């Protein structure tokens, strides 16, 4: 395993199992050189899965305190996962992940990655049971809003596939969906050519998938465009901090990727695969 960093992690500030300190200790036990915290930023539309404004200040203080305490042992970076339905500017961050979690149904936003039943509800009620239309709309909103966010990392670009084993929700091989993927990737890279796309193993650790997202088709588009990648586990439990990292590295190398990207000394740097 060459990946010695995870930049997509969650703690007990919101929906994670472990405290920030416990996450740091897990990172050390796994031999990581650095760890980024990317707790869910506050959103106007749902306060059940994000930090409050008061918690955000506490979070900033705690992560910065851990930075100082563990200096020389492990590099710690302060980040946020910004929901692309509620883009805000925060001072003092080392990086941000721009992620889309929700789609609209009758004027209300619902998460596509919460439960399979919820995703099915979105498909039926929001898109007249057309799963491809749902996935295409997700890509359109993500690519449009990522350009407004100035995010450093694109979070789980094809999140609607989380519960799409055996194409149960929509056909990922359909030309309409594939064209939407290509358009979204090109749009994002036109906005910021050095943006980093995460290869996210989080659904593997939760038992929903046997491979990371993005899918190989999406990854092929990123490879053809020389896009930057980093591997994350979207970690909500320190035990899964490096879930399937070695297997994912091998897959990417076999596909033809030559390098991954990580933050080192506050600068994005290429790491040969």
Backbone bond lengths (Angstrom), bond angles and torsions (degrees), N, CA, C in turn:
res aa  C-N    CA-C-N  psi(-1)  N-CA   C-N-CA  omega(-1)  CA-C   N-CA-C  phi
1 X - - - 1.461 - - 1.519 110.05 -
2 X 1.345 115.96 120.16 1.460 119.01 178.30 1.524 112.30 -96.72
3 X 1.331 116.32 -16.55 1.464 120.02 -178.92 1.520 109.16 -75.54
4 X 1.312 115.98 111.61 1.471 121.28 -177.87 1.519 111.35 -114.28
5 X 1.326 114.74 29.32 1.459 119.77 -178.29 1.522 109.13 -150.82
6 X 1.331 115.57 143.91 1.457 120.64 170.69 1.525 107.34 -132.43
7 X 1.330 116.40 121.75 1.459 121.15 -176.21 1.528 113.15 -105.47
8 X 1.322 117.41 -1.87 1.472 120.25 179.93 1.522 107.84 -118.34
9 X 1.328 116.10 92.43 1.460 121.73 -177.04 1.521 110.19 -136.70
10 X 1.331 114.90 149.94 1.461 121.98 -179.92 1.523 109.97 -130.82
11 X 1.302 116.00 148.07 1.455 122.06 -174.58 1.524 110.71 -123.21
12 X 1.330 115.13 -174.16 1.461 119.21 179.26 1.528 113.08 -76.04
13 X 1.329 117.13 8.16 1.461 118.68 168.54 1.534 110.20 -63.85
14 X 1.344 116.34 -30.89 1.462 119.95 179.43 1.534 109.11 -131.20
15 X 1.327 117.54 -93.31 1.460 120.15 -171.63 1.521 113.69 -117.78
16 X 1.321 117.13 16.27 1.452 120.69 176.76 1.520 111.76 -90.42
17 X 1.330 115.91 166.26 1.468 121.83 -178.07 1.520 111.63 -85.32
18 X 1.331 116.67 -39.59 1.458 121.73 -167.68 1.522 113.11 -105.21
19 X 1.315 115.37 157.29 1.459 121.36 173.05 1.524 109.40 -74.99
20 X 1.325 118.66 162.03 1.461 119.58 175.96 1.530 112.90 -55.00
21 X 1.319 117.45 -41.56 1.465 119.53 179.61 1.527 110.93 -62.92
22 X 1.313 117.02 -42.60 1.466 119.91 177.91 1.528 111.17 -62.08
23 X 1.332 116.89 -37.25 1.461 120.34 177.62 1.522 111.23 -63.95
24 X 1.317 116.47 -40.05 1.468 119.71 177.59 1.521 110.10 -62.09
25 X 1.326 117.06 -43.28 1.460 120.48 -179.61 1.526 111.15 -64.85
26 X 1.317 117.09 -38.81 1.467 119.98 173.95 1.532 110.15 -60.90
27 X 1.327 116.46 -44.44 1.461 120.11 -179.20 1.525 111.26 -59.14
28 X 1.313 116.52 -42.31 1.464 120.59 177.63 1.528 110.90 -63.81
29 X 1.324 116.79 -40.36 1.463 120.22 -178.66 1.525 111.67 -66.72
30 X 1.341 117.00 -27.70 1.465 121.47 177.99 1.524 112.32 -88.91
31 X 1.310 117.78 0.55 1.458 120.76 177.65 1.514 114.60 78.00
32 X 1.338 117.78 22.39 1.458 119.86 178.44 1.531 110.30 -73.78
33 X 1.323 114.86 146.33 1.459 120.83 177.11 1.523 111.66 -87.70
34 X 1.328 115.77 -23.87 1.461 119.99 -178.07 1.523 109.82 -154.53
35 X 1.328 114.48 159.62 1.454 121.13 -178.18 1.521 108.77 -144.02
36 X 1.325 115.69 131.04 1.452 120.33 176.29 1.514 110.87 -110.09
37 X 1.316 116.30 135.76 1.459 121.38 175.99 1.530 108.55 -99.07
38 X 1.335 115.47 132.67 1.472 119.90 -175.92 1.529 109.62 -137.12
39 X 1.313 114.77 59.19 1.467 118.62 -177.32 1.526 110.83 -63.53
40 X 1.349 115.28 156.80 1.461 121.03 -179.44 1.523 111.00 -66.16
41 X 1.336 115.88 119.26 1.460 120.67 178.26 1.523 110.28 -69.27
42 X 1.308 115.62 156.05 1.459 121.47 179.75 1.537 110.42 -60.41
43 X 1.331 115.93 139.49 1.459 121.17 175.43 1.524 109.74 -126.37
44 X 1.314 115.14 148.72 1.464 120.34 -178.39 1.519 112.43 -73.88
45 X 1.345 117.25 -24.63 1.459 120.22 -167.67 1.523 114.04 -97.70
46 X 1.342 117.78 -12.03 1.464 119.68 -179.17 1.516 108.68 -160.23
47 X 1.319 116.23 110.67 1.466 119.18 -179.18 1.525 112.41 -96.45
48 X 1.339 117.17 11.32 1.459 120.52 -178.42 1.525 112.77 -85.60
49 X 1.322 117.52 -17.53 1.472 119.86 -178.01 1.520 110.81 -136.90
50 X 1.325 114.65 49.15 1.460 119.98 176.81 1.521 108.08 -160.15
51 X 1.299 115.96 167.92 1.456 120.06 176.40 1.525 110.74 -77.84
52 X 1.319 115.75 149.38 1.455 119.54 168.73 1.526 107.95 -75.92
53 X 1.309 116.48 170.49 1.461 119.71 178.18 1.525 110.30 -63.24
54 X 1.337 117.14 -38.66 1.466 120.36 178.67 1.522 111.26 -66.58
55 X 1.335 116.84 -42.18 1.458 120.40 178.05 1.523 111.58 -62.69
56 X 1.315 116.42 -34.84 1.461 120.03 -179.92 1.519 111.06 -59.44
57 X 1.312 116.90 -43.20 1.468 120.79 178.27 1.525 110.34 -64.71
58 X 1.338 116.97 -41.75 1.471 120.58 177.72 1.523 110.54 -62.84
59 X 1.304 116.10 -42.11 1.472 122.12 179.36 1.518 110.81 -60.72
60 X 1.324 116.90 -48.32 1.467 120.55 178.02 1.528 110.21 -56.54
61 X 1.309 117.24 -46.53 1.467 121.63 -177.87 1.527 110.86 -63.66
62 X 1.337 116.62 -43.20 1.458 119.28 -177.10 1.524 111.69 -67.78
63 X 1.320 117.42 -44.59 1.467 119.17 -179.18 1.525 110.69 -65.23
64 X 1.320 117.55 -40.58 1.469 120.15 178.19 1.520 111.00 -65.67
65 X 1.330 117.44 -34.62 1.456 120.67 176.29 1.525 111.20 -66.39
66 X 1.332 116.77 -41.25 1.462 120.56 177.67 1.525 111.29 -66.40
67 X 1.318 116.73 -35.06 1.469 120.44 174.71 1.515 110.78 -52.45
68 X 1.332 115.07 -50.03 1.465 120.63 -177.41 1.525 111.46 -68.90
69 X 1.325 116.28 -41.55 1.464 120.74 -176.65 1.526 112.44 -64.81
70 X 1.330 116.56 -39.00 1.464 120.61 -174.63 1.531 112.72 -99.40
71 X 1.306 117.11 10.55 1.463 120.29 179.58 1.525 109.71 -57.63
72 X 1.326 115.93 132.01 1.458 120.98 -177.66 1.515 113.11 94.24
73 X 1.340 116.81 -19.28 1.459 121.50 177.18 1.533 111.37 -101.66
74 X 1.322 115.06 -42.91 1.454 121.16 179.97 1.528 107.98 -158.95
75 X 1.321 115.82 141.25 1.472 119.99 177.16 1.522 109.12 -84.50
76 X 1.303 115.79 131.18 1.462 121.72 -178.98 1.523 108.88 -116.48
77 X 1.337 115.72 136.17 1.461 121.31 -179.06 1.528 109.91 -121.68
78 X 1.313 114.50 140.58 1.457 122.08 -179.22 1.525 109.91 -97.21
79 X 1.316 115.90 116.38 1.452 120.82 178.59 1.509 111.81 -133.98
80 X 1.318 115.58 177.80 1.452 123.45 173.49 1.526 108.42 -141.45
81 X 1.322 115.63 147.13 1.460 120.10 167.79 1.522 106.43 -94.90
82 X 1.312 115.25 110.17 1.455 122.43 -177.26 1.522 109.28 -90.92
83 X 1.326 117.13 124.10 1.456 119.00 175.65 1.521 108.95 -76.21
84 X 1.321 116.46 132.29 1.466 121.21 -172.66 1.523 113.64 -75.81
85 X 1.329 116.94 0.71 1.463 119.84 169.75 1.533 111.35 -90.10
86 X 1.317 116.99 -9.39 1.467 120.58 -177.34 1.523 108.67 -146.46
87 X 1.322 115.30 78.23 1.465 121.37 -174.45 1.527 109.78 -85.71
88 X 1.316 115.33 125.71 1.457 120.73 178.22 1.525 109.23 -134.65
89 X 1.320 115.06 160.87 1.461 121.34 178.44 1.521 108.50 -103.69
90 X 1.331 116.13 128.40 1.459 122.64 178.33 1.526 108.86 -119.87
91 X 1.300 116.12 136.89 1.458 121.08 178.03 1.535 110.31 -87.78
92 X 1.320 115.95 147.50 1.459 120.95 172.18 1.505 116.26 89.01
93 X 1.324 117.45 6.65 1.458 120.05 -179.45 1.527 111.52 -85.89
94 X 1.333 115.27 150.64 1.463 120.66 174.13 1.530 111.75 -87.16
95 X 1.327 116.85 -26.35 1.464 121.24 179.08 1.520 108.78 -168.81
96 X 1.327 115.27 165.91 1.464 121.10 173.08 1.516 109.81 -135.70
97 X 1.324 114.74 149.31 1.457 122.29 171.17 1.523 107.01 -106.74
98 X 1.317 116.75 125.39 1.458 121.42 175.92 1.516 109.65 -95.41
99 X 1.326 116.75 114.26 1.462 121.19 -175.23 1.519 111.03 -129.73
100 X 1.307 114.86 146.77 1.462 121.41 172.16 1.519 107.50 -112.64
101 X 1.324 115.94 125.28 1.461 120.63 -178.91 1.525 113.29 -113.07
102 X 1.319 117.02 -25.05 1.465 120.32 -168.13 1.523 112.49 -123.08
103 X 1.331 114.18 156.02 1.454 122.41 173.08 1.532 108.89 -130.39
104 X 1.328 116.82 154.01 1.466 119.50 -174.68 1.528 113.68 -83.51
105 X 1.317 114.08 139.07 1.464 121.94 171.06 1.526 107.11 -136.41
106 X 1.331 115.58 113.54 1.465 121.59 178.08 1.532 112.28 51.38
107 X 1.330 115.09 45.97 1.451 120.84 174.54 1.516 115.95 82.21
108 X 1.334 117.66 2.15 1.467 121.56 178.59 1.514 109.42 -123.38
109 X 1.331 116.34 147.42 1.459 121.09 -178.80 1.529 110.33 -94.52
110 X 1.339 114.67 134.45 1.460 121.31 179.15 1.536 109.54 -127.13
111 X 1.344 117.88 140.42 1.464 120.62 -178.50 1.521 112.73 -73.85
112 X 1.328 115.61 133.53 1.466 119.93 179.85 1.524 112.00 -82.54
113 X 1.327 117.60 -9.95 1.463 120.95 -172.79 1.522 113.09 -117.47
114 X 1.337 117.51 13.86 1.468 119.71 -175.64 1.528 111.47 -80.61
115 X 1.303 115.50 -59.11 1.456 121.36 178.14 1.527 108.50 -144.75
116 X 1.350 117.75 151.91 1.469 119.39 177.99 1.528 112.50 -56.14
117 X 1.325 115.78 -37.10 1.470 119.16 -178.83 1.529 111.00 -64.84
118 X 1.319 116.86 -35.89 1.460 120.77 179.00 1.525 110.63 -67.67
119 X 1.327 116.68 -43.28 1.459 120.17 178.67 1.518 110.55 -62.64
120 X 1.334 116.56 -39.29 1.460 120.36 176.85 1.526 110.77 -64.20
121 X 1.321 116.75 -38.50 1.466 121.59 177.11 1.530 110.74 -61.44
122 X 1.331 116.35 -44.91 1.466 120.67 178.81 1.523 110.20 -60.42
123 X 1.315 115.59 -44.98 1.470 120.84 179.73 1.529 111.08 -59.96
124 X 1.327 116.88 -45.86 1.463 121.23 -175.28 1.521 112.05 -72.93
125 X 1.326 116.46 -50.00 1.458 120.77 -172.30 1.534 113.09 -85.97
126 X 1.318 116.51 -31.98 1.453 119.36 -177.00 1.513 114.35 -93.08
127 X 1.355 117.00 -22.86 1.465 119.97 -172.65 1.536 112.03 -134.90
128 X 1.324 115.79 24.86 1.462 121.20 175.13 1.524 111.48 52.76
129 X 1.344 114.53 39.31 1.463 123.07 177.49 1.534 113.52 65.91
130 X 1.326 116.11 22.21 1.470 121.14 179.39 1.532 108.11 -103.07
131 X 1.333 115.58 99.29 1.455 120.13 -176.45 1.517 113.43 -66.71
132 X 1.330 116.92 -34.71 1.462 119.88 178.06 1.525 109.86 -64.65
133 X 1.326 116.63 -43.18 1.467 119.98 178.03 1.528 110.89 -60.13
134 X 1.328 116.73 -38.42 1.458 121.20 177.18 1.526 111.10 -61.98
135 X 1.323 116.53 -48.64 1.463 120.86 -178.15 1.526 111.53 -66.45
136 X 1.324 116.84 -38.29 1.463 121.25 179.01 1.526 110.12 -65.33
137 X 1.324 116.86 -42.33 1.460 120.37 179.48 1.525 110.70 -64.49
138 X 1.310 116.18 -39.39 1.469 120.56 176.40 1.526 110.48 -56.59
139 X 1.325 116.52 -48.04 1.460 121.10 -179.14 1.526 111.75 -64.18
140 X 1.317 116.28 -38.42 1.463 120.26 179.05 1.525 111.12 -63.36
141 X 1.326 116.03 -47.16 1.472 119.95 -179.07 1.521 110.68 -65.57
142 X 1.325 116.36 -43.51 1.460 119.91 -179.12 1.526 111.11 -60.92
143 X 1.318 116.79 -49.65 1.472 119.79 -175.20 1.520 111.28 -67.93
144 X 1.323 117.04 -34.43 1.462 120.13 177.94 1.528 110.93 -68.55
145 X 1.319 116.87 -45.69 1.463 120.52 -173.66 1.521 113.56 -79.94
146 X 1.332 117.52 -25.65 1.471 119.11 178.99 1.522 109.85 -62.95
147 X 1.328 116.33 -30.17 1.463 120.37 179.59 1.520 111.77 -71.08
148 X 1.315 116.69 -19.53 1.464 120.93 178.63 1.521 112.26 -90.96
149 X 1.315 116.67 -11.61 1.462 120.85 -170.12 1.515 114.53 -95.65
150 X 1.325 117.45 -22.38 1.467 122.60 -172.43 1.528 111.79 56.13
151 X 1.340 116.41 35.61 1.462 121.34 179.59 1.520 111.00 -67.75
152 X 1.316 115.91 152.86 1.464 122.01 175.86 1.525 111.28 -88.43
153 X 1.343 115.92 -30.73 1.462 121.81 -176.08 1.525 108.86 -128.73
154 X 1.332 116.18 138.08 1.457 121.73 172.62 1.529 107.38 -89.78
155 X 1.332 116.57 117.48 1.455 120.12 179.71 1.521 111.94 -81.54
156 X 1.335 115.37 138.37 1.475 124.79 173.71 1.535 114.03 18.73
157 X 1.337 115.32 76.13 1.465 121.92 -172.08 1.530 112.82 -60.70
158 X 1.329 118.91 -29.71 1.468 120.14 -179.76 1.530 110.98 -115.55
159 X 1.317 116.17 47.97 1.465 122.28 -176.77 1.523 114.39 -54.82
160 X 1.348 120.81 -34.55 1.471 119.09 178.98 1.527 114.26 -59.98
161 X 1.330 117.62 -11.57 1.469 119.64 177.94 1.532 111.98 -84.01
162 X 1.324 117.19 -2.38 1.470 120.10 -176.01 1.523 112.05 -52.92
163 X 1.324 116.47 -44.28 1.466 121.12 -178.19 1.537 111.54 -106.89
164 X 1.320 117.16 23.65 1.461 120.69 -172.50 1.524 113.26 -101.71
165 X 1.313 116.91 32.57 1.458 119.16 175.52 1.515 111.17 -58.10
166 X 1.331 116.67 138.74 1.472 122.99 -177.24 1.530 111.94 58.51
167 X 1.341 116.05 26.02 1.480 121.62 178.79 1.527 112.23 54.31
168 X 1.328 115.86 38.41 1.460 120.46 -175.61 1.524 112.80 -67.16
169 X 1.338 117.24 -27.37 1.462 121.56 -178.68 1.524 112.46 -98.75
170 X 1.325 115.98 -38.39 1.465 120.65 179.02 1.514 109.68 -163.60
171 X 1.319 115.28 161.94 1.462 122.31 -177.08 1.528 109.61 -87.76
172 X 1.326 115.63 107.17 1.458 120.01 -179.87 1.525 112.51 -70.78
173 X 1.319 117.43 -11.38 1.463 121.10 177.85 1.525 112.89 -93.34
174 X 1.320 117.11 -0.15 1.462 119.41 -179.59 1.524 109.93 -67.46
175 X 1.316 116.09 144.80 1.462 120.84 -178.64 1.530 111.02 -64.08
176 X 1.322 117.02 -33.84 1.464 119.95 -179.65 1.524 111.05 -63.88
177 X 1.321 115.12 -43.79 1.465 118.69 179.45 1.529 110.94 -68.05
178 X 1.327 117.03 -45.34 1.460 120.31 -178.86 1.530 111.20 -62.03
179 X 1.300 117.38 -40.24 1.467 120.48 177.62 1.522 111.31 -64.08
180 X 1.330 116.25 -36.29 1.464 120.25 178.01 1.524 110.96 -67.10
181 X 1.330 116.84 -37.64 1.466 120.92 176.28 1.523 110.16 -60.79
182 X 1.321 116.06 -49.50 1.463 120.86 -178.63 1.522 110.82 -60.39
183 X 1.314 116.17 -44.27 1.468 120.34 179.61 1.517 111.15 -62.93
184 X 1.342 117.36 -41.34 1.456 120.97 -179.84 1.530 111.63 -65.71
185 X 1.320 116.32 -45.40 1.468 120.33 179.37 1.527 110.62 -60.98
186 X 1.323 116.49 -46.21 1.464 119.79 -179.96 1.526 111.23 -63.59
187 X 1.312 116.91 -39.16 1.462 121.10 179.78 1.524 111.15 -64.56
188 X 1.322 116.58 -43.59 1.466 120.72 -179.47 1.527 110.55 -64.97
189 X 1.325 116.97 -44.62 1.464 120.27 -178.41 1.522 111.94 -70.41
190 X 1.315 116.74 -27.96 1.467 119.64 175.43 1.516 110.42 -67.73
191 X 1.320 115.83 -33.32 1.465 121.22 177.26 1.518 111.19 -70.85
192 X 1.330 116.88 -44.93 1.461 120.52 -174.17 1.529 108.43 -152.85
193 X 1.322 116.42 97.94 1.463 120.32 -171.21 1.521 113.04 -67.14
194 X 1.340 117.46 -22.13 1.453 119.53 -178.48 1.529 112.63 -101.65
195 X 1.322 117.23 14.27 1.459 120.08 175.94 1.523 108.79 -64.66
196 X 1.334 116.58 151.10 1.461 121.89 -176.77 1.527 109.16 -106.96
197 X 1.316 116.58 131.38 1.457 122.28 176.01 1.528 108.62 -97.43
198 X 1.311 116.73 128.58 1.463 118.12 178.18 1.521 110.82 -81.31
199 X 1.330 115.12 144.95 1.455 122.97 167.43 1.521 104.72 -105.36
200 X 1.317 115.87 108.79 1.453 123.63 -162.15 1.528 110.88 -105.35
201 X 1.338 116.39 120.13 1.464 121.28 -178.66 1.526 112.74 -97.61
202 X 1.332 116.67 10.61 1.460 120.36 -173.56 1.523 114.33 -59.74
203 X 1.331 117.67 -38.21 1.464 119.82 -179.16 1.523 111.57 -70.45
204 X 1.334 117.85 -22.29 1.468 120.83 175.34 1.521 109.57 -69.33
205 X 1.332 116.57 -46.24 1.464 120.22 -177.86 1.522 111.56 -64.46
206 X 1.338 116.85 -26.29 1.465 120.53 -179.83 1.530 112.90 -93.20
207 X 1.332 116.51 -0.04 1.456 120.29 175.56 1.508 115.63 81.81
208 X 1.348 118.01 13.87 1.465 120.77 -178.70 1.528 112.50 -92.14
209 X 1.326 117.07 -22.47 1.459 120.75 -177.57 1.517 108.93 -140.71
210 X 1.326 115.94 162.45 1.461 121.13 173.63 1.522 111.28 -108.98
211 X 1.329 116.47 -1.62 1.466 121.75 178.15 1.524 108.46 -137.86
212 X 1.321 117.34 157.19 1.467 119.30 -179.37 1.522 111.69 -74.72
213 X 1.324 115.56 164.56 1.448 117.47 164.45 1.517 108.22 -109.51
214 X 1.343 116.86 146.17 1.460 130.16 13.16 1.539 113.48 -70.37
215 X 1.321 114.28 162.27 1.463 121.27 175.55 1.531 109.58 -68.65
216 X 1.323 115.87 168.60 1.462 119.75 179.89 1.527 111.45 -63.52
217 X 1.336 117.57 -32.38 1.464 118.53 177.55 1.530 110.40 -63.58
218 X 1.327 116.64 -45.57 1.471 119.90 177.95 1.516 110.02 -63.42
219 X 1.313 116.70 -43.90 1.461 120.40 -179.93 1.536 111.36 -60.67
220 X 1.331 116.30 -37.35 1.471 119.17 178.33 1.524 110.79 -62.42
221 X 1.321 117.38 -37.76 1.468 120.17 177.50 1.533 109.80 -64.99
222 X 1.308 116.25 -39.67 1.463 120.46 179.39 1.530 110.71 -67.97
223 X 1.327 116.54 -38.84 1.465 120.94 177.57 1.522 110.46 -63.19
224 X 1.324 117.09 -45.93 1.464 121.40 -178.46 1.533 112.04 -62.36
225 X 1.328 116.06 -24.77 1.470 120.53 -177.65 1.525 112.24 -103.84
226 X 1.340 115.41 9.89 1.462 120.85 177.79 1.533 111.47 55.92
227 X 1.321 116.73 38.58 1.461 121.31 179.94 1.530 110.47 -75.71
228 X 1.302 114.40 156.73 1.458 121.26 179.89 1.529 111.02 -88.06
229 X 1.336 116.03 140.71 1.457 122.05 179.56 1.519 111.01 -126.51
230 X 1.322 115.31 149.82 1.465 120.84 164.39 1.525 107.15 -134.60
231 X 1.313 117.41 152.30 1.458 121.88 177.90 1.523 108.46 -98.54
232 X 1.330 115.91 131.60 1.457 121.65 175.68 1.529 108.58 -134.00
233 X 1.335 115.45 166.01 1.463 118.60 175.47 1.520 112.15 -116.86
234 X 1.348 116.69 9.02 1.469 119.10 -179.96 1.526 108.25 44.23
235 X 1.320 115.06 52.16 1.461 122.03 -162.73 1.525 112.55 -75.13
236 X 1.341 116.05 124.59 1.459 123.05 173.21 1.524 111.42 -113.53
237 X 1.318 116.29 1.36 1.462 123.07 179.13 1.517 107.11 -148.66
238 X 1.323 116.41 121.50 1.460 120.65 -174.77 1.514 114.33 -54.29
239 X 1.327 117.26 -26.80 1.462 120.54 179.22 1.528 111.76 -63.13
240 X 1.330 116.21 -22.16 1.465 120.79 -176.73 1.534 112.41 -105.29
241 X 1.298 116.73 20.79 1.458 121.06 -172.08 1.524 112.82 -59.42
242 X 1.322 117.03 -34.91 1.474 120.85 179.94 1.526 111.30 -118.40
243 X 1.323 116.58 31.84 1.467 121.31 -176.90 1.531 111.81 -54.94
244 X 1.333 115.91 121.72 1.473 123.97 173.52 1.524 113.14 59.08
245 X 1.311 118.59 23.20 1.469 120.44 179.05 1.526 111.59 -63.37
246 X 1.332 117.59 -46.98 1.474 120.06 -177.81 1.522 111.20 -63.34
247 X 1.334 116.89 -43.70 1.456 121.11 179.55 1.534 111.13 -63.84
248 X 1.321 116.11 -38.41 1.460 120.27 -179.95 1.519 110.76 -69.21
249 X 1.313 116.92 -40.04 1.469 120.26 175.50 1.524 110.48 -58.91
250 X 1.328 116.90 -44.98 1.467 120.60 -179.35 1.528 110.97 -62.91
251 X 1.328 116.72 -41.58 1.464 120.51 178.41 1.520 111.07 -61.42
252 X 1.319 116.55 -46.50 1.462 120.50 -178.61 1.525 110.94 -64.64
253 X 1.312 116.47 -40.45 1.466 119.89 178.66 1.522 110.78 -63.48
254 X 1.322 117.13 -41.58 1.466 121.14 179.01 1.525 111.51 -65.48
255 X 1.331 116.65 -29.20 1.463 120.21 178.18 1.524 112.26 -75.30
256 X 1.331 116.81 -19.16 1.457 119.94 178.87 1.516 115.31 117.20
257 X 1.327 117.05 0.17 1.465 118.76 176.00 1.527 109.45 -68.87
258 X 1.323 115.73 139.84 1.458 121.40 -176.59 1.520 113.68 -105.05
259 X 1.337 116.52 -16.60 1.456 118.97 -175.24 1.519 111.21 -156.07
260 X 1.317 114.43 160.03 1.449 123.16 170.36 1.518 107.61 -119.77
261 X 1.319 116.40 172.17 1.452 120.80 -177.90 1.515 110.83 -125.67
262 X 1.312 116.04 141.14 1.452 120.92 175.32 1.529 109.24 -146.55
263 X 1.329 114.72 160.09 1.461 119.92 177.24 1.525 108.84 -86.08
264 X 1.311 115.42 129.34 1.450 120.90 175.78 1.516 108.00 -140.47
265 X 1.328 115.56 126.41 1.466 120.41 -175.01 1.527 111.20 54.40
266 X 1.343 113.92 38.75 1.484 121.70 177.84 1.522 113.69 66.37
267 X 1.331 117.98 17.61 1.452 122.60 178.62 1.526 108.71 -127.24
268 X 1.332 117.09 136.38 1.449 120.20 174.48 1.524 110.03 -69.23
269 X 1.317 116.31 128.32 1.464 121.47 -178.36 1.527 110.29 -132.71
270 X 1.328 115.62 147.09 1.458 121.94 179.26 1.522 110.17 -82.98
271 X 1.336 115.68 137.54 1.455 122.77 176.98 1.525 107.48 -118.59
272 X 1.338 118.77 117.49 1.474 120.20 -178.27 1.522 112.10 -61.48
273 X 1.332 115.92 138.34 1.465 121.21 176.05 1.525 110.04 -82.75
